[in-house]
Amino acid sequence: MMRKSVLTASFVALAVATCNPVNAQTAATETIAAAVADGQRPAQDKARDGERKPAEIVAFAGVEPGDVIAEIAPGGGYYTRILAKAVGPTGKVYALVPPFFANRPGGLDGINALAAQYPNVKVVVADYAALDLPEPADLVWTTENYHDIANGDIAAINREVFEALKPGGIYFVEDHSAPGTGMAATSTLHRIDPAAVKQQVAAAGFTLEAESDLLHNPADPHDVSPREVEPTSDKFALRFRKPG
């Protein structure tokens, strides 16, 4: 009887620990740290970690093991690799490549090679204004690309993101900042006013849940290309939530 009581108590303790939000948060933080430290990441990516602060950014975005993430415009895959490891084998990352890029000779070579290394990464050629994901996403992610897609039908794109997410899902946007400029700097300086992003995303039905100054650079004059600012441009990070 004593042995049975001890075993029962142990199982209860384990269940409580498993359900404890603090323990879950600690586990997610450790998983993200391991993802950033992943030996498969290229040296040139790791060399940028000091300025991009990937562990802190991924944690701020709310990434958790098992998540389904749709990444808009993965580029060279800096975050794709980290996200793939952060969501783990039970999660997925859909790398959404626009048709104009995919149609270039060799346009998909880099991202396809990455997907061959990370089995939970799936490459999807996607019109962002008419998304058709294989399954609902927990999180839609875009970093340093919103200013480009904003030059298209951004209202339609944000509506599609809203529809692609599960109830309670997250829309994460990080980009180069041009405060007070609205949309004026999107094509010329490859920046955008964070206030414009907030207004556009809210219009699609999202709620702004949090914003971060992790990547804030007060020395950035905001009137030059991000490539001309050392060590890095001033960036904003916004986490939006689809109502549950």
ZAVO-136992 format. One record per residue (C-alpha): x, y, z. Coordinates in pm, 1 decimal. Last residue first. Example, Ala and Ser with C-alpha at 12.3 -4.5 7.8 and 13.67 -1.06 7.14 Angstrom:
+----------+----------+----------+
!       px !       py !       pz !
+----------+----------+----------+
!   1367.0 !   -106.0 !    714.0 !
!   1230.0 !   -450.0 !    780.0 !
+----------+----------+----------+
END
This chain:
+----------+----------+----------+
!       px !       py !       pz !
+----------+----------+----------+
!   -931.2 !   3329.8 !  -2978.1 !
!   -866.3 !   3678.9 !  -3110.0 !
!   -568.9 !   3685.4 !  -3349.2 !
!   -268.9 !   3817.8 !  -3160.7 !
!     -0.7 !   4064.9 !  -3269.6 !
!    360.9 !   4064.6 !  -3158.5 !
!    567.4 !   4361.4 !  -3275.9 !
!    944.6 !   4398.3 !  -3308.3 !
!   1104.3 !   4728.8 !  -3406.1 !
!   1444.4 !   4784.1 !  -3563.3 !
!   1706.1 !   5057.5 !  -3548.6 !
!   1974.5 !   4964.0 !  -3799.1 !
!   2288.5 !   4770.7 !  -3716.5 !
!   2649.4 !   4813.1 !  -3610.0 !
!   2668.9 !   5047.4 !  -3786.9 !
!   2410.8 !   5200.9 !  -4017.8 !
!   2467.6 !   5216.5 !  -4392.8 !
!   2305.9 !   4881.6 !  -4467.4 !
!   1983.1 !   5003.2 !  -4305.5 !
!   1956.3 !   5258.7 !  -4588.3 !
!   1967.8 !   5619.0 !  -4471.5 !
!   1720.0 !   5860.1 !  -4309.4 !
!   1657.1 !   5671.7 !  -3983.1 !
!   1944.2 !   5855.2 !  -3804.4 !
!   2033.6 !   5531.6 !  -3616.2 !
!   2211.0 !   5617.3 !  -3289.9 !
!   1907.9 !   5521.0 !  -3080.9 !
!   1942.9 !   5156.5 !  -3192.4 !
!   1640.8 !   4949.6 !  -3085.3 !
!   1672.5 !   4577.3 !  -3146.0 !
!   1540.2 !   4458.8 !  -2808.3 !
!   1288.9 !   4745.2 !  -2809.3 !
!    992.4 !   4510.0 !  -2796.6 !
!    622.6 !   4539.4 !  -2867.8 !
!    338.1 !   4341.1 !  -2715.9 !
!    -19.5 !   4222.5 !  -2770.6 !
!   -127.3 !   4434.7 !  -3065.7 !
!   -472.6 !   4297.5 !  -3143.7 !
!   -545.2 !   4162.2 !  -3490.8 !
!   -859.4 !   4217.1 !  -3697.1 !
!   -716.8 !   4304.4 !  -4040.2 !
!   -730.9 !   4676.6 !  -3957.8 !
!   -505.2 !   4607.0 !  -3658.6 !
!   -237.4 !   4486.4 !  -3900.2 !
!   -251.6 !   4804.2 !  -4106.6 !
!   -257.6 !   5043.2 !  -3809.8 !
!     25.7 !   4869.6 !  -3626.1 !
!    236.4 !   4854.3 !  -3940.7 !
!    182.7 !   5224.5 !  -4008.9 !
!    284.4 !   5310.9 !  -3651.5 !
!    601.3 !   5105.0 !  -3697.8 !
!    702.0 !   5341.7 !  -3980.2 !
!    870.8 !   5140.3 !  -4251.4 !
!   1220.9 !   5084.2 !  -4384.6 !
!   1372.7 !   4978.9 !  -4715.2 !
!   1512.7 !   5330.1 !  -4771.1 !
!   1349.1 !   5425.4 !  -5101.3 !
!   1084.0 !   5157.1 !  -5137.3 !
!    938.3 !   5147.4 !  -4786.1 !
!   1040.3 !   5501.1 !  -4688.1 !
!    716.2 !   5689.8 !  -4759.7 !
!    479.8 !   5432.9 !  -4603.3 !
!    419.2 !   5625.9 !  -4281.1 !
!    726.1 !   5841.1 !  -4225.8 !
!    692.2 !   5924.7 !  -3854.4 !
!    928.6 !   5654.1 !  -3738.7 !
!   1141.3 !   5479.0 !  -4001.6 !
!   1223.8 !   5144.5 !  -3840.5 !
!   1376.9 !   4837.7 !  -4000.7 !
!   1152.5 !   4536.1 !  -3946.5 !
!   1015.6 !   4271.5 !  -3711.8 !
!    659.9 !   4140.5 !  -3746.4 !
!    508.8 !   3846.4 !  -3556.3 !
!    148.7 !   3738.1 !  -3616.7 !
!     37.4 !   3506.4 !  -3337.6 !
!   -253.1 !   3259.9 !  -3319.9 !
!   -540.9 !   3284.0 !  -3071.8 !
!   -780.1 !   3127.8 !  -3320.7 !
!   -562.3 !   2935.0 !  -3567.9 !
!   -385.2 !   3144.7 !  -3825.5 !
!   -424.1 !   3134.3 !  -4203.7 !
!   -733.1 !   3358.7 !  -4196.1 !
!   -544.9 !   3640.1 !  -4021.5 !
!   -247.9 !   3599.4 !  -4256.2 !
!   -487.1 !   3623.9 !  -4549.9 !
!   -636.2 !   3944.1 !  -4406.4 !
!   -283.9 !   4083.6 !  -4363.2 !
!   -203.5 !   4008.9 !  -4725.6 !
!   -528.4 !   4160.0 !  -4852.6 !
!   -467.9 !   4486.3 !  -4664.5 !
!   -104.7 !   4482.4 !  -4776.4 !
!   -194.8 !   4478.7 !  -5144.1 !
!    164.7 !   4526.7 !  -5251.4 !
!    412.2 !   4784.6 !  -5126.1 !
!    356.6 !   4651.4 !  -4774.7 !
!    521.7 !   4327.5 !  -4889.9 !
!    854.7 !   4509.1 !  -4904.9 !
!    831.1 !   4696.3 !  -4572.3 !
!    714.8 !   4370.7 !  -4410.8 !
!   1036.5 !   4195.9 !  -4508.2 !
!   1282.3 !   4259.8 !  -4225.3 !
!   1149.0 !   3961.9 !  -4028.0 !
!    821.1 !   3786.0 !  -4098.2 !
!    651.3 !   3517.6 !  -3890.9 !
!    302.1 !   3370.2 !  -3895.6 !
!    231.9 !   3169.7 !  -3580.5 !
!      7.7 !   2883.0 !  -3475.5 !
!    -67.1 !   2799.9 !  -3837.4 !
!   -369.2 !   2630.9 !  -3995.8 !
!   -282.2 !   2349.3 !  -4239.1 !
!   -152.3 !   2299.3 !  -4594.5 !
!   -137.8 !   2677.5 !  -4635.5 !
!   -328.1 !   2850.0 !  -4914.6 !
!   -239.1 !   3216.6 !  -4900.1 !
!   -394.4 !   3451.8 !  -5156.1 !
!   -234.0 !   3793.4 !  -5093.2 !
!     91.5 !   3625.3 !  -4994.9 !
!    109.9 !   3444.3 !  -5328.0 !
!    287.9 !   3132.1 !  -5215.8 !
!    555.3 !   2889.1 !  -5326.1 !
!    570.5 !   2655.1 !  -5026.3 !
!    893.0 !   2500.3 !  -4893.6 !
!    842.0 !   2260.4 !  -4603.2 !
!   1077.9 !   2261.4 !  -4306.2 !
!   1023.2 !   1972.9 !  -4059.6 !
!   1290.0 !   1756.2 !  -4226.4 !
!   1568.7 !   2011.8 !  -4166.9 !
!   1875.1 !   1943.0 !  -4380.7 !
!   1679.7 !   1885.3 !  -4704.4 !
!   1478.1 !   2197.0 !  -4622.4 !
!   1800.8 !   2399.7 !  -4627.6 !
!   1890.1 !   2267.8 !  -4972.7 !
!   1539.6 !   2357.5 !  -5091.1 !
!   1583.2 !   2709.3 !  -4949.5 !
!   1907.6 !   2761.1 !  -5139.1 !
!   1799.7 !   2609.0 !  -5470.5 !
!   1461.0 !   2778.8 !  -5486.9 !
!   1560.1 !   3074.0 !  -5703.5 !
!   1796.0 !   2865.6 !  -5915.6 !
!   1677.9 !   3042.5 !  -6228.7 !
!   1418.2 !   3293.2 !  -6106.6 !
!   1063.1 !   3160.8 !  -6089.0 !
!   1077.7 !   3104.4 !  -5711.6 !
!   1154.3 !   3472.0 !  -5655.4 !
!    861.6 !   3599.0 !  -5861.9 !
!    640.3 !   3326.1 !  -5709.5 !
!    693.0 !   3440.6 !  -5347.9 !
!    857.8 !   3190.9 !  -5109.4 !
!    670.3 !   3082.2 !  -4796.5 !
!    889.8 !   2860.9 !  -4577.2 !
!    638.6 !   2644.6 !  -4389.8 !
!    796.4 !   2553.4 !  -4056.5 !
!    663.4 !   2249.1 !  -3877.7 !
!    636.7 !   2117.9 !  -3522.1 !
!    651.9 !   1768.6 !  -3370.6 !
!   1019.6 !   1731.6 !  -3461.8 !
!   1118.5 !   2052.5 !  -3284.0 !
!    952.0 !   2393.9 !  -3284.2 !
!   1281.0 !   2561.2 !  -3184.5 !
!   1490.2 !   2353.0 !  -3424.5 !
!   1289.3 !   2457.3 !  -3728.1 !
!   1263.2 !   2813.6 !  -3597.3 !
!   1641.1 !   2844.8 !  -3577.0 !
!   1694.5 !   2711.5 !  -3928.8 !
!   1423.6 !   2931.6 !  -4076.7 !
!   1558.0 !   3236.3 !  -3892.0 !
!   1872.7 !   3275.9 !  -4100.2 !
!   1710.0 !   3101.6 !  -4396.7 !
!   1872.0 !   3295.1 !  -4679.3 !
!   1547.1 !   3473.3 !  -4760.0 !
!   1262.9 !   3328.0 !  -4553.7 !
!    997.9 !   3545.8 !  -4724.3 !
!    694.1 !   3490.2 !  -4498.5 !
!    751.4 !   3217.8 !  -4241.1 !
!    447.4 !   3005.3 !  -4161.8 !
!    493.1 !   2837.3 !  -3824.8 !
!    323.7 !   2524.3 !  -3690.4 !
!    417.5 !   2500.3 !  -3324.3 !
!    523.1 !   2174.1 !  -3159.7 !
!    783.2 !   2334.9 !  -2934.4 !
!    694.4 !   2699.4 !  -2863.9 !
!    755.0 !   3031.9 !  -3039.3 !
!    611.6 !   3328.9 !  -2850.2 !
!    757.2 !   3609.2 !  -3061.6 !
!    947.0 !   3732.8 !  -2755.3 !
!   1121.0 !   3394.8 !  -2724.6 !
!   1224.2 !   3403.4 !  -3090.6 !
!   1352.0 !   3759.4 !  -3045.7 !
!   1549.7 !   3683.0 !  -2729.7 !
!   1717.5 !   3378.0 !  -2881.3 !
!   1778.1 !   3556.5 !  -3211.6 !
!   1962.0 !   3861.9 !  -3076.3 !
!   2005.2 !   4015.7 !  -3425.3 !
!   2319.1 !   4218.4 !  -3354.0 !
!   2515.8 !   3958.7 !  -3163.0 !
!   2369.3 !   3674.2 !  -3368.8 !
!   2518.3 !   3799.6 !  -3695.0 !
!   2836.2 !   3588.0 !  -3676.0 !
!   2615.2 !   3284.8 !  -3614.5 !
!   2463.4 !   3328.5 !  -3958.2 !
!   2802.5 !   3356.4 !  -4127.8 !
!   2916.7 !   3040.7 !  -3946.5 !
!   2631.3 !   2841.8 !  -4099.6 !
!   2381.3 !   2677.4 !  -3861.9 !
!   2410.8 !   2300.4 !  -3848.7 !
!   2586.0 !   2314.4 !  -3510.2 !
!   2267.7 !   2432.6 !  -3338.0 !
!   2349.2 !   2692.1 !  -3070.4 !
!   2049.8 !   2906.9 !  -3169.3 !
!   1823.1 !   2601.8 !  -3155.6 !
!   1966.8 !   2497.1 !  -2817.9 !
!   1882.6 !   2838.5 !  -2674.6 !
!   1531.3 !   2809.9 !  -2819.0 !
!   1482.2 !   2468.7 !  -2657.3 !
!   1607.1 !   2599.3 !  -2321.7 !
!   1362.9 !   2890.2 !  -2337.8 !
!   1075.5 !   2657.0 !  -2429.8 !
!   1158.0 !   2426.4 !  -2136.5 !
!   1171.6 !   2723.2 !  -1898.5 !
!    834.6 !   2846.0 !  -2025.6 !
!    681.8 !   2502.1 !  -1976.3 !
!    822.2 !   2485.6 !  -1624.6 !
!    674.0 !   2826.4 !  -1543.3 !
!    341.7 !   2729.9 !  -1701.7 !
!    313.7 !   2426.2 !  -1469.6 !
!    129.3 !   2149.9 !  -1653.5 !
!    429.7 !   1917.6 !  -1667.4 !
!    522.1 !   1993.3 !  -1307.9 !
!    167.5 !   1915.8 !  -1191.6 !
!    163.4 !   1590.5 !  -1386.9 !
!    501.6 !   1489.5 !  -1246.4 !
!    387.8 !   1561.2 !   -892.6 !
!     71.3 !   1356.4 !   -947.9 !
!    276.2 !   1067.5 !  -1086.1 !
!    509.8 !   1078.7 !   -789.2 !
!    221.6 !   1087.8 !   -542.0 !
!     69.3 !    781.7 !   -704.8 !
!    402.8 !    599.2 !   -690.7 !
!    443.1 !    679.0 !   -322.2 !
!     87.9 !    569.1 !   -245.7 !
!    135.9 !    241.6 !   -435.6 !
!    457.9 !    170.6 !   -246.9 !
!    286.1 !    235.9 !     89.6 !
!      0.0 !      0.0 !      0.0 !
+----------+----------+----------+
END
